Amino acid sequence: MKKLIAIGTVILVSFFAYAQKPCTFKYGANEADSLKCLEQITNFRTFFNSKNYVEAYEAWQYVIKNSPCSWDGIYTNAQTLFQYLIKEEKDSARREILIDSLFYTFDVRSTYFPDKFTPGSGLGLKAYNTMRYRKKQYEQAYEWFVQSVEMEKENTQPAVWDTYFQLAENKTKAQRDTSIVIEAYERATDYIDLSILNATKAYEKDIEELEALQAQLDNGSIDRMTFDKQAKRFIADSARQSKLISNSRKTLSKIEKAVTSYASCEVLEALYTKKFDEIKGNLSAVSKMVNTMFKGGCTSSPIFQEALAILHQASPSRNSAFIMGNLMFQNYIKSQSNDDFTKTINYLKESADLGETHEQKAESNYMIALAYRMKGSFSEARAAANEALKSKPNMGKAYILIGDLYANSGGRCADEQVPGAYTWAAADKYAKAAAVDPSCASEANTKRGKLIFPSKDELFKRGLSSGASYHVGCWIQENTTVR
């Protein structure tokens, strides 16, 4: 190990001497050099895959010094390689050399492989590793984090967000300045939301392609071999997008939970009131402000409503229309005004029309269903919930909403042949909710367990037995099963 690090000291000097100069060849200047490079790449892969990182490091040094454009794996695998070497190194001076070598890979990888790496992602990894190995340089790390996030935006990785926000929290506590953590939260809520949106669009496109392929297989347009070959790519990508969505949501949820202790509505209102004149001409800044206050539940704030109006008028989007619809809905709940109700529906319908994903359209239609239920318009509420289910068939809460409508239909189904038969229809919807959406299964099962079905005497009087088919009339008009 000591010998390798000593060699590394010399080579590191050479790294910086040649740093970021364009390559004049890929593997080597001549056949012998090229063969040597390919041999070292093979050695690196062999040793790295067997977790023999000390030997892998020697091969890594040769490749990055002599053929930096030969293979992107010397940069992709650098984090894992140096993580081990740095951990095992006991000599502080040699440890610093290893850290510098790791940072060097983040500096140059986008130069040698611009289609694979970006400068912003390299900065983010430098910041992340600075907080791992050189915590005293936290100010430099924070500066790199901010630069990286603003360069990468929605492409910022969850690990970078986590460490960046933790550092923002620490700076806020040390400097007693909540604007630091709020600015970090603004970036997170804006860019992570966009990352989730883009990943969702890609995921939904993959699913549509798979469905189209399945249809071709079913009608004989393609054979099973062709289907399997093409489907493999969409299955792999949809799994990757699904994982990204899940990780991004977990990261954002963690950040949102952490920011609550710093960003009360009073704090946000005071902060944004102070700087509103400065940012109101910057739609990006206004959008961040609106999203931050909306997620913080600060919708009653006059400064929030003014910012929202500016944003929606200047650049109407699904999000601005959705937030406007939510705001009008809150007003309607308080006022019971038909004017507020109409505005609620109009804005939410606009948000559904502007929705870029099935998820967004489903959420907008679900909110429309809630508004109609509040108004007592059960048929319209069910229609909106069904629209939501067309976009997102596994939206359990939409089935629960319909179940609630049915369960509360006693006064609307008074003339039903079997009194209380509407509860059977409600049970069907609660069961469906639990089946398609595990996240709401507990709520659905609890609601189902509280239903009071018609008595056995009522069934006996009408010649019905458990398990028989039954058509619920009144406004419901659905076939169900006798319980």
Secondary structure, DSSP 8 states (H G I E B T S, - for coil): -HHHHHHHHHHHHHHHHHTT---S-SS-SSHHHHHHHHHHHHHHHHHHHTT-HHHHHHHHHHHHHH-TTS-THHHHTHHHHHHHHHHH---HHHHHHHHHHHHHHHHHHHHH-TTT--HHHHHHHHHHHHHHH-GGGHHHHHHHHHHHHHHHGGG--HHHHHHHHHHHHHHHHHHT-HHHHHHHHHHHHHHHHHHHHHHHHHHHHHHHHHHHHHHHHHTTSS-HHHHHHHHHHHHHHHHHHHHHHHHHHHHHHHHHHHHTTT--HHHHHHHHHHHHHHHTT-HHHHHHHHHHHHHTT-TT-HHHHHHHHHHHHHS--HHHHHHHHHHHHHHHHHH--HHHHHHHHHHHHHHHHH-SSHHHHHHHHHHHHHHHHHHT-HHHHHHHHHHHHHH-TT-HHHHHHHHHHHHT-TTTSTT-SSTTTHHHHHHHHHHHHHHH-GGGHHHHHHHHHT-----HHHHHHTT--TT-EEEE-TTT-EEEE--
